Amino acid sequence: MYNTCMPYMRKLSWLLLVVLAATVINYPNPFNPQGGEITTIECTADTTAEAFLYIYDMAACRILRTAFNQTGGTTNQITWNGYSGYNNLVGNGVYLYWIVDTSRNRIGRGKIWVVNQ
């Protein structure tokens, strides 16, 4: 008996692999800023331009906005030390981040889990 769904599953798994390879990641996640750790956010962009990292808490309040230069075709890295734009240590919880370039193209987004110990 031949399963007719099998060719579609192969295509789907290949597509899923391509999508996962193009996502934005951050590590370590979770991280402990009170213990001196920082998290690194990596993304790949098509163009070279100025970009912005926005970090929000779960109440949709912007914690941080920082600019960085991204280089097209390479992996770009930006770090966050767990402090807000007002230089206050953030509390435990999940934070959302967006990376947006100057032409308002969304490059990526993700979640950061902060655990202060």
C-alpha distances in whole Angstrom, upper triangle without the diagonal:
4,7,9,12,12,14,17,17,18,21,22,22,24,26,27,28,31,32,33,34,37,38,41,42,44,45,46,45,47,50,53,56,59,58,58,55,54,50,49,47,46,44,44,45,45,49,52,54,56,53,54,52,53,52,52,52,50,53,53,56,56,57,57,57,58,57,56,56,52,51,49,46,47,46,49,50,52,53,54,56,56,59,60,62,65,64,63,61,58,57,53,50,48,49,47,48,48,48,50,51,55,53,51,48,46,45,43,43,43,44,46,47,51,52,55,57
4,6,9,9,11,13,14,15,17,18,19,21,23,24,25,27,29,30,31,33,35,38,39,42,43,44,43,44,48,51,54,57,56,56,53,51,48,47,44,43,41,40,42,42,46,49,51,52,50,51,49,50,49,50,50,48,51,50,53,53,54,54,54,55,54,53,52,49,48,45,42,43,43,46,47,49,50,51,54,54,57,57,59,62,62,61,58,55,55,52,49,46,47,45,45,45,45,47,48,51,50,48,44,43,41,40,41,40,41,44,45,49,50,54,55
4,6,6,9,10,10,12,15,15,16,18,20,21,22,25,26,26,29,31,32,35,36,39,40,41,40,41,45,48,51,54,53,53,50,48,45,44,41,40,38,38,39,39,43,46,48,49,47,48,46,46,46,46,46,44,47,46,50,50,51,51,51,51,51,50,49,46,45,43,40,41,40,43,44,46,47,48,51,50,53,54,55,59,58,57,55,52,51,48,45,42,43,41,42,41,42,43,45,48,46,45,41,39,38,37,37,37,38,41,42,45,47,50,52
4,6,7,8,10,11,13,14,16,17,18,20,22,23,24,26,28,29,31,34,35,38,40,41,40,42,45,49,51,54,53,54,50,48,45,43,41,39,37,36,38,37,41,44,46,48,45,46,45,45,45,45,46,44,46,45,49,49,50,50,50,50,50,49,48,44,44,41,38,40,39,42,43,45,47,48,50,50,53,53,55,58,58,57,55,52,51,48,45,42,43,40,41,40,41,42,43,46,44,43,39,37,37,35,36,36,38,40,42,45,47,51,52
4,6,5,6,9,10,11,12,15,15,16,18,20,21,22,24,26,27,31,32,35,36,38,36,38,41,45,47,50,50,50,46,45,41,40,37,35,34,33,34,34,38,41,43,44,42,43,41,41,41,41,42,40,43,42,45,45,46,46,46,47,46,45,45,41,41,38,36,37,36,38,40,42,43,44,47,46,49,49,51,54,54,53,51,48,47,44,41,38,39,37,37,36,37,38,40,43,41,39,36,34,33,32,32,32,34,37,38,42,43,47,49
4,5,5,6,9,10,11,13,14,15,17,19,20,21,23,25,26,30,30,34,35,36,35,37,40,44,46,49,49,49,45,43,40,38,36,34,33,32,33,33,37,40,42,44,41,42,41,41,41,42,42,40,43,42,46,45,46,46,46,46,46,44,44,40,40,37,34,35,34,37,38,41,42,43,46,45,49,49,51,54,54,53,50,48,47,44,41,38,39,37,37,36,37,38,40,43,41,40,36,34,33,31,32,32,33,36,37,41,43,46,48
4,5,5,6,9,10,11,13,14,16,17,19,20,22,23,25,29,30,33,35,37,36,38,41,44,46,50,49,49,45,43,40,38,35,33,31,30,31,31,35,38,40,42,40,41,40,41,41,41,42,41,44,42,45,45,46,46,45,45,44,43,42,38,37,35,32,33,33,36,37,40,41,43,46,46,48,49,50,53,53,53,51,48,48,45,42,39,39,37,36,35,36,37,38,41,39,38,34,33,31,30,31,31,34,36,38,42,43,47,49
4,5,5,6,9,10,10,12,14,15,16,18,20,21,23,26,28,31,33,35,33,35,39,42,44,48,47,47,43,41,38,36,33,31,29,28,29,29,33,36,38,40,37,38,37,38,38,38,39,38,40,39,42,42,43,43,42,42,42,41,40,36,36,33,30,32,31,34,35,38,39,41,43,43,46,46,47,51,51,50,48,45,45,42,39,36,36,34,34,33,33,34,35,38,36,35,31,30,29,28,29,29,31,34,35,39,41,45,47
4,5,5,6,9,10,10,12,14,15,16,18,20,21,25,26,29,30,32,31,33,36,39,42,45,44,44,40,39,35,34,31,29,28,27,29,29,33,36,38,39,37,37,36,36,36,37,37,36,39,38,41,40,41,41,41,41,41,39,39,35,35,32,30,31,30,32,34,36,37,38,41,41,44,44,46,49,49,48,46,43,42,40,37,33,34,32,32,31,32,33,35,38,36,35,31,29,28,26,27,27,29,31,33,36,38,42,44
4,5,5,6,9,10,11,13,14,15,17,19,21,24,25,28,30,32,31,33,36,40,42,45,44,44,40,38,35,33,31,28,27,26,27,28,31,34,36,38,36,37,36,36,37,37,38,37,40,39,42,41,42,41,41,41,40,39,38,34,33,31,28,29,28,31,32,35,36,38,41,41,44,44,46,49,49,48,46,43,43,41,38,34,35,32,32,31,31,33,34,37,36,35,31,29,27,26,27,27,29,32,33,37,39,42,44
4,6,5,6,9,10,11,12,14,16,17,19,23,24,28,29,31,30,33,36,39,41,45,44,44,40,38,34,32,29,27,25,24,25,25,29,32,34,36,33,35,34,35,35,36,37,36,39,37,40,39,40,40,39,39,38,36,36,32,31,28,26,27,27,29,31,33,35,37,40,40,43,43,44,48,47,47,45,43,43,40,37,34,34,31,31,29,29,30,31,35,33,32,28,26,25,24,25,26,28,31,33,37,39,42,44
4,5,5,6,9,10,10,12,14,16,17,20,22,25,27,29,28,30,33,37,38,42,42,41,37,35,32,30,27,25,23,23,24,24,28,31,33,34,32,32,31,32,32,33,34,32,35,34,37,36,37,37,36,37,36,35,34,31,30,28,25,26,26,28,29,32,33,34,37,37,40,40,41,45,45,44,42,39,39,37,34,30,30,28,28,27,27,28,30,33,32,30,26,24,23,22,23,23,25,28,30,33,36,39,41
4,5,5,6,9,10,10,12,15,16,19,20,23,25,27,26,28,31,34,36,40,39,39,35,33,30,28,26,24,22,22,24,24,28,31,32,34,31,32,31,32,31,32,33,32,35,34,37,36,37,36,36,36,35,34,33,30,29,27,24,25,24,27,28,30,31,33,36,36,39,39,41,44,43,43,41,38,38,35,33,29,30,27,27,27,27,28,30,33,32,31,27,25,23,22,22,22,24,26,28,32,34,37,39
4,5,5,6,9,10,11,13,15,19,20,23,25,27,26,29,31,35,37,40,40,39,35,33,29,27,25,22,21,20,21,22,25,28,30,32,30,31,30,31,32,33,34,33,36,35,37,36,37,36,35,35,34,33,32,28,27,24,22,22,22,25,26,29,31,33,36,36,39,39,40,44,44,43,41,39,39,37,34,31,30,28,27,26,26,27,28,32,31,29,26,24,22,21,22,22,25,27,29,33,35,38,40
4,5,5,6,9,10,11,13,17,18,22,24,26,25,28,31,34,36,39,39,38,34,32,28,26,23,21,19,18,19,19,23,26,28,30,27,28,28,29,29,30,32,31,34,32,35,34,34,34,33,33,32,30,30,26,25,23,20,21,21,23,25,27,29,31,34,34,37,37,38,42,42,42,40,37,37,35,32,29,28,26,25,24,23,24,26,29,27,26,22,21,19,18,20,20,23,26,28,31,34,37,39
4,5,5,6,9,10,11,15,16,19,21,23,22,24,27,31,33,36,36,35,31,29,26,24,21,19,18,17,19,20,24,26,28,29,27,27,26,27,27,28,29,28,31,30,32,31,32,31,31,31,31,29,29,25,25,23,21,21,20,22,24,26,27,29,31,31,34,35,36,39,39,39,37,34,34,32,29,25,25,23,22,22,22,23,25,28,27,26,22,20,18,17,17,17,20,22,24,28,30,34,36
4,6,5,6,9,10,14,15,18,20,22,21,24,26,30,32,35,35,34,30,28,24,22,20,18,16,16,18,19,23,25,27,28,26,27,26,27,27,28,30,29,33,31,33,32,32,31,31,31,30,28,28,24,24,21,19,19,18,20,22,24,26,28,30,31,34,34,36,39,39,39,36,34,34,32,29,26,26,24,23,22,22,24,25,29,28,27,23,21,18,17,18,18,20,22,25,28,30,33,35
4,6,5,7,9,13,14,18,20,23,22,25,27,31,32,36,35,34,31,28,24,22,19,17,14,13,15,15,19,22,24,26,24,25,24,26,26,28,30,29,32,30,33,31,32,30,29,29,28,26,25,22,21,18,16,16,16,19,20,23,25,27,30,31,33,34,35,38,38,38,36,34,35,33,30,27,26,23,22,21,20,21,22,26,25,24,20,18,16,15,17,18,20,23,25,29,31,34,37
4,5,5,7,10,12,16,19,21,20,23,25,29,30,34,34,33,29,26,23,20,17,15,13,12,14,15,19,21,23,24,22,22,21,23,23,24,26,26,29,27,29,28,28,28,27,26,26,24,24,20,20,18,16,17,16,18,19,21,23,25,28,28,31,31,32,36,35,35,34,31,32,30,27,24,23,20,19,18,17,19,20,24,23,21,18,15,13,12,14,14,17,20,23,26,29,32,34
4,5,5,9,10,13,15,18,17,20,22,26,27,31,30,30,26,24,20,18,15,13,12,12,15,16,20,22,23,24,22,22,21,22,22,23,25,25,28,26,28,27,27,26,26,26,25,24,24,20,20,19,17,16,15,17,18,20,21,23,26,26,29,29,31,34,34,33,31,29,30,28,25,21,21,19,18,17,17,19,21,24,24,23,19,16,14,12,13,13,15,18,20,23,26,29,31
4,6,9,10,13,15,18,18,21,23,26,28,31,31,29,26,23,20,17,14,12,10,10,13,14,18,20,22,23,21,22,20,22,23,25,26,27,30,28,30,28,28,27,26,25,24,22,22,18,18,16,13,13,12,14,16,18,20,22,25,26,29,30,31,34,34,34,32,30,31,29,27,23,22,20,19,18,17,19,20,24,24,22,19,17,14,12,14,14,17,19,22,25,27,30,32
4,7,9,13,16,18,18,21,23,26,27,31,31,29,26,23,19,16,13,10,8,7,9,11,14,17,18,20,17,19,18,20,20,23,25,25,28,26,27,26,26,24,23,22,21,20,19,15,15,13,11,12,10,12,14,17,19,21,24,25,28,28,29,32,32,32,31,29,30,29,26,23,21,18,16,15,14,15,16,20,20,19,15,13,10,9,12,13,16,18,21,24,27,30,33
4,6,10,13,16,15,18,20,23,24,28,28,27,23,20,16,14,11,9,7,8,10,13,16,18,19,19,16,17,15,17,17,19,21,21,24,22,24,22,23,21,21,20,20,18,19,15,16,15,14,13,11,12,13,15,17,18,22,22,24,25,26,29,29,29,28,25,26,25,22,19,17,15,13,12,12,14,16,19,19,18,15,12,9,7,8,9,12,14,18,21,24,27,29
4,7,10,13,13,15,17,20,21,24,25,23,20,17,13,11,7,6,5,7,10,13,16,17,17,17,14,14,12,14,14,16,18,19,22,20,22,20,19,18,17,17,17,15,16,13,15,14,14,13,10,10,10,11,13,15,18,18,21,21,22,26,25,26,24,22,23,22,20,17,15,12,10,10,9,12,14,18,19,17,14,11,8,6,7,7,10,12,15,18,21,24,26
4,7,10,9,12,14,17,18,22,22,20,17,14,10,8,6,5,7,10,13,17,19,19,20,19,16,16,13,15,14,16,18,19,22,21,22,20,19,18,18,17,18,17,17,15,17,17,16,14,11,11,10,11,12,13,16,16,19,20,22,25,24,24,22,20,21,20,18,15,14,12,11,11,11,15,17,21,22,20,18,14,12,9,8,7,9,10,13,15,18,21,23
4,6,7,9,10,14,14,18,18,16,13,10,6,5,4,6,9,12,15,19,21,21,21,20,17,15,12,14,13,15,16,18,21,20,20,19,17,16,17,16,17,16,18,16,18,19,18,16,12,11,9,9,9,10,12,13,16,17,19,22,21,21,19,17,18,17,16,13,12,11,10,12,12,16,18,21,23,21,20,16,14,11,10,8,8,7,10,12,15,17,20
3,5,8,8,11,13,16,15,14,10,9,5,5,7,9,12,15,18,22,24,23,24,22,20,18,15,17,15,17,18,20,23,22,23,21,19,18,19,18,19,18,20,19,20,21,21,18,14,13,11,11,10,10,12,13,16,18,21,23,21,21,19,17,18,17,16,14,14,14,13,15,16,19,21,25,27,25,23,20,18,15,14,11,11,9,10,11,13,16,18
4,6,6,9,11,14,13,12,9,8,6,7,9,11,15,18,21,25,26,26,26,25,22,21,17,18,16,18,18,20,23,23,23,22,19,19,20,20,21,20,22,21,23,24,24,21,17,16,13,13,11,11,11,12,16,18,21,23,21,20,17,16,17,15,15,13,14,15,15,17,18,22,24,27,29,27,26,23,20,17,16,13,12,9,9,10,11,13,15
3,5,9,11,14,14,14,10,10,7,9,10,13,15,19,22,26,27,27,27,25,22,20,17,17,15,16,16,17,20,20,21,20,18,18,20,20,22,21,23,22,24,25,25,22,18,18,15,14,12,12,12,12,16,18,20,23,21,20,17,15,15,13,12,10,11,12,13,16,17,21,24,27,29,27,25,22,20,16,14,11,9,6,6,8,9,12,14
4,7,10,12,12,13,10,10,8,11,12,15,18,22,25,28,30,30,29,27,24,22,18,18,15,16,15,16,19,20,20,20,17,18,20,21,23,23,25,25,27,28,28,25,21,20,17,16,14,12,12,11,15,17,20,22,20,19,15,13,13,10,10,9,11,13,14,17,19,23,26,29,31,28,27,24,22,18,16,12,10,6,5,6,6,10,12
4,6,9,9,9,6,7,7,10,12,15,19,22,25,29,30,29,29,27,24,21,18,18,15,16,15,17,20,21,20,19,17,17,19,19,22,22,24,24,26,28,28,25,21,20,16,15,12,10,9,9,12,15,18,20,18,16,13,12,12,10,11,11,12,14,15,18,19,23,26,29,31,29,28,25,23,20,17,14,12,8,7,5,6,8,10
4,6,5,7,5,7,9,13,15,18,22,25,28,32,33,32,31,28,26,23,20,19,16,17,16,18,21,22,21,20,17,17,20,20,23,23,26,26,29,31,31,28,24,22,19,17,13,11,9,8,11,14,18,19,16,14,11,10,10,9,11,12,13,16,17,20,22,25,28,31,33,31,30,27,26,23,20,17,15,11,9,6,5,5,7
4,5,5,5,6,9,12,15,18,22,25,27,31,32,30,29,26,24,21,18,18,15,16,15,18,20,21,19,18,15,15,18,18,21,21,24,25,28,30,30,27,24,22,18,15,12,9,6,5,8,11,15,15,12,11,8,8,10,10,12,13,13,16,16,20,21,24,26,29,32,30,29,27,25,23,20,18,15,12,11,7,8,6,9
4,5,7,10,12,16,19,22,25,29,31,35,35,34,33,30,27,24,21,21,18,19,17,20,22,23,21,20,17,17,20,21,24,24,27,28,31,34,34,31,28,25,22,19,15,12,9,8,10,13,16,16,13,11,8,9,10,10,13,15,16,19,20,23,24,28,30,32,35,33,33,30,29,26,24,21,19,15,13,9,8,5,6
4,6,9,12,16,19,22,25,29,32,35,36,34,33,31,28,26,23,23,20,21,20,22,25,26,24,23,20,20,23,22,25,25,28,29,31,34,34,31,27,25,21,19,16,14,10,10,12,16,19,19,16,15,11,13,13,13,15,17,18,21,21,25,26,29,31,34,37,35,34,31,30,27,25,22,20,16,14,11,9,7,7
4,7,10,13,17,20,23,27,29,33,33,31,30,28,26,24,21,21,19,21,20,23,25,25,24,22,19,18,21,20,22,22,25,26,28,31,31,28,24,22,19,16,13,11,8,9,11,15,17,18,14,14,11,13,14,14,17,18,18,20,20,23,24,27,29,31,34,33,32,30,28,26,24,22,20,16,15,12,12,10,10
4,7,10,13,16,20,23,26,30,30,29,28,26,24,22,19,19,17,19,19,21,24,24,23,21,18,17,20,19,21,20,23,23,26,28,28,25,21,19,16,14,10,9,7,8,11,15,17,19,16,15,12,13,14,14,15,16,16,18,18,21,21,25,27,29,32,30,30,27,25,23,21,18,17,13,12,10,10,10,11
4,7,10,13,17,20,22,26,27,25,24,22,20,18,15,16,14,17,17,20,23,22,21,19,16,15,16,15,17,17,19,20,22,24,25,22,18,16,12,10,7,6,4,7,10,13,15,17,14,15,12,13,14,14,15,15,14,16,15,17,18,21,23,25,28,27,26,23,21,19,18,16,14,11,12,10,12,12,14
4,7,10,13,17,20,23,24,23,23,21,18,16,13,14,12,15,16,18,21,20,20,18,15,14,15,15,16,16,18,18,20,22,22,19,16,14,10,9,6,5,7,8,11,14,16,18,16,16,14,13,15,14,14,13,12,13,12,14,15,18,20,23,26,24,23,20,18,16,14,12,11,8,10,10,12,13,15
4,6,10,13,16,20,21,20,19,18,16,14,12,14,13,16,18,20,23,22,21,19,17,15,15,14,15,13,15,14,16,18,18,15,12,10,6,6,4,7,9,11,14,16,17,20,18,19,17,16,18,18,17,16,14,14,12,14,13,16,18,21,24,22,21,18,16,14,13,12,12,10,12,13,15,17,19
4,7,10,13,17,18,17,17,16,13,12,9,12,12,15,17,19,22,20,20,17,16,14,14,13,13,12,13,12,14,16,16,14,10,8,6,5,6,8,11,13,15,16,17,21,19,20,18,17,19,19,18,15,13,12,9,10,10,13,15,18,20,19,17,15,12,10,10,9,10,10,13,14,17,19,22
4,7,10,14,15,15,15,15,13,13,11,14,14,18,20,22,25,22,23,20,19,17,16,15,14,12,13,10,12,13,13,10,6,5,5,7,9,11,15,16,19,20,20,24,23,24,22,21,23,22,21,18,16,15,12,12,10,13,14,18,19,18,16,14,11,9,11,11,13,13,16,18,20,22,25
4,7,10,12,12,13,13,11,12,11,14,15,18,21,22,25,23,23,21,20,18,17,15,14,12,12,9,10,10,10,8,6,5,7,9,12,14,18,19,21,21,22,25,25,26,25,23,25,25,23,20,17,15,12,11,9,11,12,15,17,16,13,11,8,7,9,11,14,15,18,20,23,25,28
4,7,9,10,12,13,12,14,14,17,18,21,24,26,28,25,26,23,23,21,19,17,16,13,12,8,8,7,6,6,5,6,9,12,15,18,21,23,24,25,25,28,28,29,28,27,29,28,27,23,21,18,15,13,11,12,12,15,16,16,13,12,8,9,12,14,17,18,22,24,27,29,32
4,6,7,9,11,10,13,14,16,19,22,25,26,29,25,26,23,24,21,19,17,15,13,11,7,7,5,6,7,8,8,11,13,17,19,23,24,26,25,25,29,29,30,30,28,31,30,28,25,22,19,16,14,10,10,9,12,13,13,10,10,7,9,13,16,19,20,24,26,29,32,35
4,7,9,12,12,15,17,20,22,25,28,30,32,28,29,26,27,24,22,20,17,15,13,9,8,5,5,8,10,11,15,17,20,23,27,28,29,29,28,32,32,34,33,32,34,34,32,29,26,23,20,17,13,13,11,13,13,14,11,12,9,12,16,19,22,24,28,30,33,35,38
4,6,10,10,14,16,19,22,25,29,30,32,29,29,26,27,24,21,19,16,13,11,8,7,4,7,9,12,11,15,17,20,23,27,28,29,28,27,31,31,33,33,32,35,35,33,30,27,24,20,17,14,12,9,11,11,13,11,12,10,14,17,20,24,25,29,31,34,36,39
4,7,9,13,15,19,22,25,28,31,32,29,29,25,26,22,19,17,13,11,8,6,4,4,8,10,11,10,14,15,19,21,25,27,27,27,25,29,29,31,32,31,34,34,33,30,27,24,20,17,14,12,9,10,11,14,12,14,12,15,18,21,24,25,29,30,34,35,38
4,6,10,13,16,20,23,26,29,30,26,26,23,23,20,16,14,11,9,6,6,7,8,12,12,13,11,14,14,18,20,24,25,25,24,22,26,27,29,30,29,32,33,31,28,25,22,19,16,12,10,7,7,9,11,11,13,12,15,18,21,23,24,28,29,33,34,37
4,7,10,13,17,20,24,26,27,24,23,19,20,16,13,11,7,6,4,6,9,11,14,14,14,12,13,12,16,17,21,22,22,21,19,22,23,26,26,26,29,30,29,26,23,20,17,14,11,9,6,6,9,11,11,12,12,14,17,19,22,22,26,27,30,31,35
4,7,10,13,16,20,23,24,20,20,16,17,14,10,8,6,5,6,6,10,11,14,14,13,10,11,11,14,15,18,20,20,18,17,20,21,23,24,23,26,27,25,23,19,17,13,10,7,6,4,6,9,9,9,10,9,11,13,16,18,19,23,23,27,28,32
4,6,10,13,17,19,20,17,16,13,13,10,7,6,4,6,8,9,13,15,17,17,15,12,12,10,12,13,16,17,16,15,13,17,18,20,20,20,22,24,22,20,16,14,10,8,6,5,6,8,11,10,11,10,10,11,12,14,16,17,20,21,24,25,29
4,7,10,14,16,18,15,14,11,11,8,6,5,6,8,11,11,15,16,18,17,15,12,11,8,10,10,13,13,14,12,12,15,16,17,17,16,19,20,19,16,12,10,7,6,5,7,9,11,14,12,12,10,10,10,9,11,13,13,16,17,21,22,25
4,7,10,13,14,11,10,7,8,6,5,7,9,11,14,15,18,20,22,21,18,15,14,11,12,11,14,13,13,11,10,14,15,16,16,14,17,18,16,14,10,8,5,5,6,8,11,13,15,13,13,11,12,11,9,11,12,12,15,16,20,21,24
4,7,10,12,9,9,6,5,5,7,9,12,14,17,17,21,22,24,23,20,17,15,12,12,9,12,10,10,9,10,13,14,14,13,11,13,14,13,10,7,6,4,7,9,11,15,17,19,16,16,14,14,12,10,10,9,9,12,12,16,17,21
4,7,8,6,5,4,5,7,9,12,15,18,21,21,24,26,27,26,23,21,19,16,15,13,14,12,12,10,11,14,15,14,14,11,12,13,11,9,6,5,6,9,12,14,17,19,21,17,18,15,16,14,11,11,10,10,12,12,16,17,21
4,5,5,6,7,7,10,12,15,19,21,24,24,28,29,30,29,26,23,21,18,17,14,15,12,12,10,13,14,15,13,13,9,10,10,8,7,5,6,9,12,15,17,21,23,24,21,22,19,19,17,13,12,10,10,10,11,14,15,19
4,5,7,10,10,13,16,19,22,24,27,27,30,31,32,31,28,26,24,21,20,17,18,15,16,14,16,18,19,17,16,12,11,11,8,7,6,7,11,13,17,19,23,25,26,22,23,19,21,18,14,13,10,11,11,12,15,17,20
4,6,9,10,14,16,20,23,25,28,28,32,33,34,33,30,28,26,24,22,19,20,17,17,15,16,17,19,17,17,13,13,13,11,10,9,10,13,15,19,20,24,25,26,23,24,21,22,20,17,16,14,14,15,15,18,19,23
4,6,9,12,13,17,20,22,25,25,29,30,31,30,28,25,24,21,21,18,20,17,16,14,15,17,19,17,17,14,15,15,13,11,9,9,11,12,16,17,20,22,23,19,20,17,19,17,14,14,13,14,15,16,19,21,24
4,6,9,11,15,18,21,24,25,29,30,32,31,28,25,24,21,20,17,18,15,14,11,12,13,15,14,15,12,13,15,13,12,10,10,11,13,16,17,20,21,23,20,21,19,20,19,16,16,14,15,16,16,19,20,23
4,6,8,11,14,17,21,22,25,27,29,28,25,22,21,17,17,14,16,13,12,9,9,11,13,13,14,12,14,16,14,13,10,9,10,11,13,14,17,18,20,17,19,17,18,17,14,15,14,14,16,16,19,20,23
4,7,10,14,17,20,21,25,27,29,27,24,21,19,16,14,11,12,10,8,5,6,8,10,10,10,8,11,13,13,12,9,10,10,12,14,16,18,20,22,19,21,18,19,17,15,15,13,13,14,13,16,17,20
4,6,10,13,17,18,22,24,26,24,22,18,16,13,12,9,11,10,8,5,5,8,10,11,11,10,14,16,15,14,11,11,9,11,12,13,16,17,20,17,19,17,17,16,14,15,14,13,15,14,18,18,22
4,7,10,14,15,19,21,24,22,20,17,15,12,12,11,13,13,11,9,7,11,12,14,15,14,17,19,18,17,13,12,10,10,10,11,12,13,16,14,16,15,15,15,14,15,15,15,18,18,21,21,25
4,7,10,13,16,19,21,20,18,14,13,10,10,10,12,13,12,10,8,12,13,15,16,16,19,21,20,19,15,14,11,11,10,11,12,12,16,15,16,15,15,15,15,16,17,16,19,19,22,22,26
4,7,10,13,16,19,18,16,13,12,9,11,12,15,16,15,14,12,15,16,19,20,20,23,24,24,22,18,17,13,12,10,10,9,10,13,13,14,14,14,15,15,17,19,18,22,22,25,26,29
4,6,10,13,16,14,13,9,9,8,10,12,15,17,17,16,15,18,18,21,21,21,25,26,25,23,20,18,14,13,10,10,9,11,14,14,15,14,13,14,16,17,19,19,22,22,26,26,29
4,7,10,13,12,12,8,10,9,13,15,18,21,21,20,19,22,22,25,25,25,28,29,28,26,23,21,17,15,11,11,9,10,13,14,14,15,13,15,17,19,21,21,25,25,29,29,32
4,6,9,8,9,6,8,9,13,16,19,21,22,22,21,24,24,27,26,26,29,29,28,25,22,20,16,14,10,10,8,11,13,14,13,13,11,13,15,18,20,21,24,25,29,30,33
4,7,6,8,7,10,12,16,19,22,25,25,25,24,28,28,30,30,29,32,32,31,28,25,23,19,17,14,13,11,13,15,16,15,15,12,15,18,20,23,23,27,28,31,33,35
4,6,8,9,12,15,18,21,25,27,28,28,27,31,31,33,32,31,34,34,32,29,26,24,20,18,14,14,11,13,14,16,13,14,11,14,18,20,23,24,28,30,33,35,37
4,7,9,13,16,19,23,26,28,30,30,29,33,33,34,34,33,35,35,33,30,27,25,21,19,16,16,14,17,17,18,16,16,13,15,18,20,24,25,28,30,33,35,38
4,6,10,13,16,20,23,25,27,28,27,31,30,32,31,30,33,32,31,28,26,23,20,18,15,16,15,18,19,20,17,17,13,15,18,19,22,23,26,27,30,32,35
4,7,10,13,17,20,22,24,25,25,28,27,29,28,27,29,29,27,24,22,20,17,16,13,15,15,18,19,19,17,16,12,13,15,16,19,19,22,24,27,28,31
4,7,10,14,17,19,21,21,21,25,24,26,25,24,27,27,25,23,20,18,15,14,11,13,12,15,17,18,16,15,11,12,14,15,18,18,21,22,25,27,29
4,7,10,13,16,18,19,19,22,21,23,22,21,24,24,23,20,18,17,14,14,11,14,14,17,19,19,18,16,13,13,14,14,16,15,18,19,22,23,26
4,7,10,13,14,15,15,18,17,19,18,18,21,21,20,18,16,15,12,12,10,13,14,16,19,18,18,16,13,13,13,13,15,13,16,17,20,21,23
4,7,9,11,13,14,17,15,16,15,15,18,18,18,17,14,14,12,13,12,15,17,19,22,21,20,18,16,15,14,14,14,12,14,14,17,17,20
4,6,7,9,11,14,12,13,11,11,14,15,15,14,12,12,11,13,13,16,18,20,23,22,21,19,17,16,14,13,13,10,12,11,14,14,17
4,6,9,11,13,10,11,9,10,12,13,15,15,13,15,14,16,17,20,21,24,27,25,25,23,21,19,18,16,15,12,12,10,12,12,14
4,7,10,11,9,8,6,6,9,10,11,11,10,12,12,15,17,20,22,24,27,25,25,22,21,19,17,15,13,10,10,8,10,9,13
4,7,8,5,5,4,6,9,12,13,14,12,14,14,16,18,20,22,24,27,25,26,23,23,21,19,18,16,13,13,11,13,12,15
4,5,5,5,6,6,10,13,14,14,11,13,13,15,16,18,21,22,25,23,24,22,22,20,18,17,16,14,15,13,15,14,18
4,5,7,10,10,14,17,17,17,14,15,14,15,16,17,19,20,23,21,23,21,22,21,19,19,18,16,18,16,19,18,21
4,6,9,10,14,17,18,19,16,18,17,19,20,21,23,23,26,25,26,25,25,24,22,22,21,19,20,17,20,18,21
4,7,9,13,16,17,18,16,18,18,20,21,22,24,25,28,27,28,26,26,25,23,22,20,18,19,16,18,16,19
4,6,9,13,15,16,15,17,17,20,22,24,26,27,30,28,29,27,27,25,23,22,19,17,17,14,15,13,16
4,7,10,12,14,13,16,17,20,21,24,26,28,31,29,29,27,26,24,22,20,17,14,14,10,11,9,12
4,7,9,10,10,13,14,17,20,22,25,27,29,27,27,25,25,22,19,17,14,12,11,8,10,9,12
4,6,9,10,14,16,19,22,25,28,30,32,29,30,27,26,24,20,18,15,12,10,7,8,7,10
4,7,9,13,15,19,22,25,28,31,33,30,30,27,26,23,20,17,13,10,8,5,5,6,9
4,7,10,13,17,20,23,26,29,31,28,27,24,24,20,17,14,10,8,6,5,7,9,12
4,7,10,14,17,20,23,26,28,25,24,20,20,17,13,10,7,6,4,6,9,12,15
4,7,10,13,16,20,23,24,21,21,17,17,14,11,9,6,5,6,8,11,13,17
4,7,10,13,17,20,21,18,17,14,14,11,7,6,5,6,9,11,14,17,20
4,7,10,13,16,18,15,14,11,11,8,5,5,6,8,11,13,16,19,22
4,6,10,13,14,11,11,7,8,6,4,7,9,11,15,16,20,22,26
4,7,10,12,10,9,6,5,5,6,9,12,13,17,19,22,24,28
4,7,8,6,6,5,6,7,9,12,15,17,21,22,26,28,31
4,6,5,5,7,7,10,12,16,19,20,24,25,29,31,34
4,5,7,10,11,14,16,19,22,23,27,28,32,33,36
4,6,9,11,14,16,20,23,25,29,30,34,35,39
4,6,9,12,14,17,20,22,26,27,31,33,37
4,6,9,12,15,19,21,25,27,31,33,36
4,6,8,12,15,18,21,23,27,29,33
4,7,11,14,17,20,23,26,28,32
4,7,11,13,17,19,23,25,29
4,7,10,14,16,20,23,26
4,7,10,13,17,20,23
4,7,10,13,16,19
4,6,10,13,16
4,7,10,13
4,6,10
4,6
4
